[in-house]
Amino acid sequence: MNSYVYVTQNPMRRDAASGDLVHSFDLTSARQYGELHVLLPSGPQLVTTGPVVEQLRRKLSTFTDKDHLLCLGDPVVIAMASAMVAELNDGVIPLLVWDRRVRSYNSVIVDIHRRLPATV
């Protein structure tokens, strides 16, 4: 079974030298945890939450505990995606967190029901 990294959004910024839009973050090291899937395009998403909720629900419907959520972008989108992952994955949210010291992502498991052994 393949594992996936669901990226909430991949924010863009304007490159100072070229003026082109480029991704704000290098997600290369996240690939070690699975194939990357960006859930929503960069930028604000909320005129109404209904369509965003449905889009996230569809894209996250196959999320398993082998997958990870990488939270980037709009905080409201991050909150919605995290809530859906918890709902789909029995309260367990596998996250990828950036470690500045080693310049790589680490896996952090959040268990909202506290059934898994604590790892820190």
PyMOL CGO cylinders between C-alpha atoms (Angstrom):
from pymol import cmd
from pymol.cgo import CYLINDER

trace = [
    CYLINDER, 0.00, 0.00, 0.00, 1.33, 3.44, -0.94, 0.3, 1, 1, 1, 1, 1, 1,
    CYLINDER, 1.33, 3.44, -0.94, 1.54, 6.22, 1.60, 0.3, 1, 1, 1, 1, 1, 1,
    CYLINDER, 1.54, 6.22, 1.60, 0.64, 9.82, 0.85, 0.3, 1, 1, 1, 1, 1, 1,
    CYLINDER, 0.64, 9.82, 0.85, 1.46, 13.25, 2.20, 0.3, 1, 1, 1, 1, 1, 1,
    CYLINDER, 1.46, 13.25, 2.20, -1.59, 15.49, 1.94, 0.3, 1, 1, 1, 1, 1, 1,
    CYLINDER, -1.59, 15.49, 1.94, -0.45, 19.12, 1.74, 0.3, 1, 1, 1, 1, 1, 1,
    CYLINDER, -0.45, 19.12, 1.74, -3.26, 21.48, 2.71, 0.3, 1, 1, 1, 1, 1, 1,
    CYLINDER, -3.26, 21.48, 2.71, -1.97, 24.19, 0.34, 0.3, 1, 1, 1, 1, 1, 1,
    CYLINDER, -1.97, 24.19, 0.34, 1.38, 24.98, -1.24, 0.3, 1, 1, 1, 1, 1, 1,
    CYLINDER, 1.38, 24.98, -1.24, 1.71, 28.77, -0.81, 0.3, 1, 1, 1, 1, 1, 1,
    CYLINDER, 1.71, 28.77, -0.81, 3.26, 30.85, -3.58, 0.3, 1, 1, 1, 1, 1, 1,
    CYLINDER, 3.26, 30.85, -3.58, 5.38, 34.00, -3.47, 0.3, 1, 1, 1, 1, 1, 1,
    CYLINDER, 5.38, 34.00, -3.47, 6.83, 36.35, -6.06, 0.3, 1, 1, 1, 1, 1, 1,
    CYLINDER, 6.83, 36.35, -6.06, 10.53, 35.68, -6.79, 0.3, 1, 1, 1, 1, 1, 1,
    CYLINDER, 10.53, 35.68, -6.79, 12.48, 38.92, -6.27, 0.3, 1, 1, 1, 1, 1, 1,
    CYLINDER, 12.48, 38.92, -6.27, 14.91, 38.29, -9.14, 0.3, 1, 1, 1, 1, 1, 1,
    CYLINDER, 14.91, 38.29, -9.14, 12.58, 37.00, -11.86, 0.3, 1, 1, 1, 1, 1, 1,
    CYLINDER, 12.58, 37.00, -11.86, 9.20, 38.29, -10.75, 0.3, 1, 1, 1, 1, 1, 1,
    CYLINDER, 9.20, 38.29, -10.75, 7.76, 34.80, -11.30, 0.3, 1, 1, 1, 1, 1, 1,
    CYLINDER, 7.76, 34.80, -11.30, 5.42, 33.08, -8.87, 0.3, 1, 1, 1, 1, 1, 1,
    CYLINDER, 5.42, 33.08, -8.87, 7.28, 30.26, -7.11, 0.3, 1, 1, 1, 1, 1, 1,
    CYLINDER, 7.28, 30.26, -7.11, 6.42, 27.90, -4.25, 0.3, 1, 1, 1, 1, 1, 1,
    CYLINDER, 6.42, 27.90, -4.25, 7.26, 29.36, -0.83, 0.3, 1, 1, 1, 1, 1, 1,
    CYLINDER, 7.26, 29.36, -0.83, 8.44, 26.03, 0.60, 0.3, 1, 1, 1, 1, 1, 1,
    CYLINDER, 8.44, 26.03, 0.60, 10.68, 23.25, -0.65, 0.3, 1, 1, 1, 1, 1, 1,
    CYLINDER, 10.68, 23.25, -0.65, 8.74, 20.06, 0.03, 0.3, 1, 1, 1, 1, 1, 1,
    CYLINDER, 8.74, 20.06, 0.03, 11.46, 17.69, -1.22, 0.3, 1, 1, 1, 1, 1, 1,
    CYLINDER, 11.46, 17.69, -1.22, 12.20, 16.19, 2.20, 0.3, 1, 1, 1, 1, 1, 1,
    CYLINDER, 12.20, 16.19, 2.20, 8.49, 15.49, 2.78, 0.3, 1, 1, 1, 1, 1, 1,
    CYLINDER, 8.49, 15.49, 2.78, 8.57, 13.01, -0.11, 0.3, 1, 1, 1, 1, 1, 1,
    CYLINDER, 8.57, 13.01, -0.11, 10.31, 10.45, 2.09, 0.3, 1, 1, 1, 1, 1, 1,
    CYLINDER, 10.31, 10.45, 2.09, 6.95, 9.99, 3.84, 0.3, 1, 1, 1, 1, 1, 1,
    CYLINDER, 6.95, 9.99, 3.84, 4.92, 9.42, 0.68, 0.3, 1, 1, 1, 1, 1, 1,
    CYLINDER, 4.92, 9.42, 0.68, 3.63, 10.80, -2.57, 0.3, 1, 1, 1, 1, 1, 1,
    CYLINDER, 3.63, 10.80, -2.57, 2.65, 14.47, -2.29, 0.3, 1, 1, 1, 1, 1, 1,
    CYLINDER, 2.65, 14.47, -2.29, -0.96, 15.49, -2.93, 0.3, 1, 1, 1, 1, 1, 1,
    CYLINDER, -0.96, 15.49, -2.93, -1.85, 19.18, -2.63, 0.3, 1, 1, 1, 1, 1, 1,
    CYLINDER, -1.85, 19.18, -2.63, -5.44, 19.46, -1.42, 0.3, 1, 1, 1, 1, 1, 1,
    CYLINDER, -5.44, 19.46, -1.42, -6.27, 23.06, -2.43, 0.3, 1, 1, 1, 1, 1, 1,
    CYLINDER, -6.27, 23.06, -2.43, -4.65, 25.74, -4.58, 0.3, 1, 1, 1, 1, 1, 1,
    CYLINDER, -4.65, 25.74, -4.58, -2.64, 28.52, -2.96, 0.3, 1, 1, 1, 1, 1, 1,
    CYLINDER, -2.64, 28.52, -2.96, -4.48, 31.58, -1.71, 0.3, 1, 1, 1, 1, 1, 1,
    CYLINDER, -4.48, 31.58, -1.71, -7.65, 32.37, 0.23, 0.3, 1, 1, 1, 1, 1, 1,
    CYLINDER, -7.65, 32.37, 0.23, -10.36, 29.75, -0.15, 0.3, 1, 1, 1, 1, 1, 1,
    CYLINDER, -10.36, 29.75, -0.15, -13.27, 30.98, 1.87, 0.3, 1, 1, 1, 1, 1, 1,
    CYLINDER, -13.27, 30.98, 1.87, -16.21, 32.72, 0.36, 0.3, 1, 1, 1, 1, 1, 1,
    CYLINDER, -16.21, 32.72, 0.36, -18.39, 29.98, 1.80, 0.3, 1, 1, 1, 1, 1, 1,
    CYLINDER, -18.39, 29.98, 1.80, -17.01, 26.92, 3.57, 0.3, 1, 1, 1, 1, 1, 1,
    CYLINDER, -17.01, 26.92, 3.57, -19.41, 24.37, 2.07, 0.3, 1, 1, 1, 1, 1, 1,
    CYLINDER, -19.41, 24.37, 2.07, -17.61, 23.80, -1.26, 0.3, 1, 1, 1, 1, 1, 1,
    CYLINDER, -17.61, 23.80, -1.26, -14.20, 23.71, 0.46, 0.3, 1, 1, 1, 1, 1, 1,
    CYLINDER, -14.20, 23.71, 0.46, -15.44, 21.17, 3.00, 0.3, 1, 1, 1, 1, 1, 1,
    CYLINDER, -15.44, 21.17, 3.00, -16.79, 18.95, 0.23, 0.3, 1, 1, 1, 1, 1, 1,
    CYLINDER, -16.79, 18.95, 0.23, -13.58, 19.20, -1.79, 0.3, 1, 1, 1, 1, 1, 1,
    CYLINDER, -13.58, 19.20, -1.79, -11.44, 18.34, 1.25, 0.3, 1, 1, 1, 1, 1, 1,
    CYLINDER, -11.44, 18.34, 1.25, -13.77, 15.49, 2.25, 0.3, 1, 1, 1, 1, 1, 1,
    CYLINDER, -13.77, 15.49, 2.25, -13.49, 13.98, -1.24, 0.3, 1, 1, 1, 1, 1, 1,
    CYLINDER, -13.49, 13.98, -1.24, -9.70, 14.33, -1.43, 0.3, 1, 1, 1, 1, 1, 1,
    CYLINDER, -9.70, 14.33, -1.43, -9.11, 13.00, 2.10, 0.3, 1, 1, 1, 1, 1, 1,
    CYLINDER, -9.11, 13.00, 2.10, -11.64, 10.13, 1.89, 0.3, 1, 1, 1, 1, 1, 1,
    CYLINDER, -11.64, 10.13, 1.89, -8.92, 7.47, 1.58, 0.3, 1, 1, 1, 1, 1, 1,
    CYLINDER, -8.92, 7.47, 1.58, -6.64, 8.84, 4.34, 0.3, 1, 1, 1, 1, 1, 1,
    CYLINDER, -6.64, 8.84, 4.34, -5.11, 6.09, 6.52, 0.3, 1, 1, 1, 1, 1, 1,
    CYLINDER, -5.11, 6.09, 6.52, -2.68, 6.00, 9.43, 0.3, 1, 1, 1, 1, 1, 1,
    CYLINDER, -2.68, 6.00, 9.43, 0.10, 5.34, 6.88, 0.3, 1, 1, 1, 1, 1, 1,
    CYLINDER, 0.10, 5.34, 6.88, -0.43, 8.85, 5.48, 0.3, 1, 1, 1, 1, 1, 1,
    CYLINDER, -0.43, 8.85, 5.48, 0.57, 12.29, 6.80, 0.3, 1, 1, 1, 1, 1, 1,
    CYLINDER, 0.57, 12.29, 6.80, -0.93, 15.75, 6.76, 0.3, 1, 1, 1, 1, 1, 1,
    CYLINDER, -0.93, 15.75, 6.76, 1.42, 18.65, 5.98, 0.3, 1, 1, 1, 1, 1, 1,
    CYLINDER, 1.42, 18.65, 5.98, -0.20, 21.87, 7.18, 0.3, 1, 1, 1, 1, 1, 1,
    CYLINDER, -0.20, 21.87, 7.18, 0.66, 24.89, 5.04, 0.3, 1, 1, 1, 1, 1, 1,
    CYLINDER, 0.66, 24.89, 5.04, -1.40, 27.89, 3.98, 0.3, 1, 1, 1, 1, 1, 1,
    CYLINDER, -1.40, 27.89, 3.98, -4.73, 29.26, 5.20, 0.3, 1, 1, 1, 1, 1, 1,
    CYLINDER, -4.73, 29.26, 5.20, -5.31, 28.46, 8.92, 0.3, 1, 1, 1, 1, 1, 1,
    CYLINDER, -5.31, 28.46, 8.92, -9.02, 27.80, 8.29, 0.3, 1, 1, 1, 1, 1, 1,
    CYLINDER, -9.02, 27.80, 8.29, -8.15, 25.21, 5.61, 0.3, 1, 1, 1, 1, 1, 1,
    CYLINDER, -8.15, 25.21, 5.61, -5.62, 23.64, 8.00, 0.3, 1, 1, 1, 1, 1, 1,
    CYLINDER, -5.62, 23.64, 8.00, -8.27, 23.43, 10.74, 0.3, 1, 1, 1, 1, 1, 1,
    CYLINDER, -8.27, 23.43, 10.74, -10.82, 21.85, 8.41, 0.3, 1, 1, 1, 1, 1, 1,
    CYLINDER, -10.82, 21.85, 8.41, -8.35, 19.29, 7.02, 0.3, 1, 1, 1, 1, 1, 1,
    CYLINDER, -8.35, 19.29, 7.02, -7.10, 18.38, 10.51, 0.3, 1, 1, 1, 1, 1, 1,
    CYLINDER, -7.10, 18.38, 10.51, -10.65, 17.86, 11.77, 0.3, 1, 1, 1, 1, 1, 1,
    CYLINDER, -10.65, 17.86, 11.77, -11.46, 15.64, 8.80, 0.3, 1, 1, 1, 1, 1, 1,
    CYLINDER, -11.46, 15.64, 8.80, -8.30, 13.56, 9.23, 0.3, 1, 1, 1, 1, 1, 1,
    CYLINDER, -8.30, 13.56, 9.23, -9.13, 13.06, 12.93, 0.3, 1, 1, 1, 1, 1, 1,
    CYLINDER, -9.13, 13.06, 12.93, -12.66, 12.01, 11.98, 0.3, 1, 1, 1, 1, 1, 1,
    CYLINDER, -12.66, 12.01, 11.98, -11.48, 9.59, 9.28, 0.3, 1, 1, 1, 1, 1, 1,
    CYLINDER, -11.48, 9.59, 9.28, -8.54, 8.16, 11.23, 0.3, 1, 1, 1, 1, 1, 1,
    CYLINDER, -8.54, 8.16, 11.23, -10.10, 7.40, 14.63, 0.3, 1, 1, 1, 1, 1, 1,
    CYLINDER, -10.10, 7.40, 14.63, -8.79, 10.57, 16.28, 0.3, 1, 1, 1, 1, 1, 1,
    CYLINDER, -8.79, 10.57, 16.28, -5.20, 10.12, 15.09, 0.3, 1, 1, 1, 1, 1, 1,
    CYLINDER, -5.20, 10.12, 15.09, -3.60, 12.90, 13.03, 0.3, 1, 1, 1, 1, 1, 1,
    CYLINDER, -3.60, 12.90, 13.03, -0.18, 12.02, 11.57, 0.3, 1, 1, 1, 1, 1, 1,
    CYLINDER, -0.18, 12.02, 11.57, 1.51, 15.36, 10.85, 0.3, 1, 1, 1, 1, 1, 1,
    CYLINDER, 1.51, 15.36, 10.85, 4.75, 16.42, 9.24, 0.3, 1, 1, 1, 1, 1, 1,
    CYLINDER, 4.75, 16.42, 9.24, 6.56, 19.19, 11.13, 0.3, 1, 1, 1, 1, 1, 1,
    CYLINDER, 6.56, 19.19, 11.13, 9.54, 21.18, 9.83, 0.3, 1, 1, 1, 1, 1, 1,
    CYLINDER, 9.54, 21.18, 9.83, 12.72, 20.89, 11.89, 0.3, 1, 1, 1, 1, 1, 1,
    CYLINDER, 12.72, 20.89, 11.89, 14.90, 23.96, 11.20, 0.3, 1, 1, 1, 1, 1, 1,
    CYLINDER, 14.90, 23.96, 11.20, 18.03, 22.43, 12.74, 0.3, 1, 1, 1, 1, 1, 1,
    CYLINDER, 18.03, 22.43, 12.74, 18.20, 19.46, 10.36, 0.3, 1, 1, 1, 1, 1, 1,
    CYLINDER, 18.20, 19.46, 10.36, 16.25, 21.18, 7.57, 0.3, 1, 1, 1, 1, 1, 1,
    CYLINDER, 16.25, 21.18, 7.57, 13.86, 18.28, 7.13, 0.3, 1, 1, 1, 1, 1, 1,
    CYLINDER, 13.86, 18.28, 7.13, 10.36, 17.16, 8.08, 0.3, 1, 1, 1, 1, 1, 1,
    CYLINDER, 10.36, 17.16, 8.08, 9.66, 14.93, 11.09, 0.3, 1, 1, 1, 1, 1, 1,
    CYLINDER, 9.66, 14.93, 11.09, 6.59, 12.83, 11.75, 0.3, 1, 1, 1, 1, 1, 1,
    CYLINDER, 6.59, 12.83, 11.75, 4.50, 13.82, 14.77, 0.3, 1, 1, 1, 1, 1, 1,
    CYLINDER, 4.50, 13.82, 14.77, 1.44, 11.77, 15.71, 0.3, 1, 1, 1, 1, 1, 1,
    CYLINDER, 1.44, 11.77, 15.71, -1.41, 13.61, 17.45, 0.3, 1, 1, 1, 1, 1, 1,
    CYLINDER, -1.41, 13.61, 17.45, -3.93, 11.33, 19.16, 0.3, 1, 1, 1, 1, 1, 1,
    CYLINDER, -3.93, 11.33, 19.16, -6.88, 13.41, 20.32, 0.3, 1, 1, 1, 1, 1, 1,
    CYLINDER, -6.88, 13.41, 20.32, -8.23, 10.42, 22.29, 0.3, 1, 1, 1, 1, 1, 1,
    CYLINDER, -8.23, 10.42, 22.29, -4.84, 9.71, 23.94, 0.3, 1, 1, 1, 1, 1, 1,
    CYLINDER, -4.84, 9.71, 23.94, -4.92, 5.99, 23.10, 0.3, 1, 1, 1, 1, 1, 1,
    CYLINDER, -4.92, 5.99, 23.10, -1.41, 5.85, 21.58, 0.3, 1, 1, 1, 1, 1, 1,
    CYLINDER, -1.41, 5.85, 21.58, 1.74, 5.97, 23.75, 0.3, 1, 1, 1, 1, 1, 1,
    CYLINDER, 1.74, 5.97, 23.75, 3.08, 9.52, 24.03, 0.3, 1, 1, 1, 1, 1, 1,
    CYLINDER, 3.08, 9.52, 24.03, 6.07, 10.29, 21.83, 0.3, 1, 1, 1, 1, 1, 1,
    CYLINDER, 6.07, 10.29, 21.83, 8.16, 13.40, 22.32, 0.3, 1, 1, 1, 1, 1, 1,
]
cmd.load_cgo(trace, "trace")
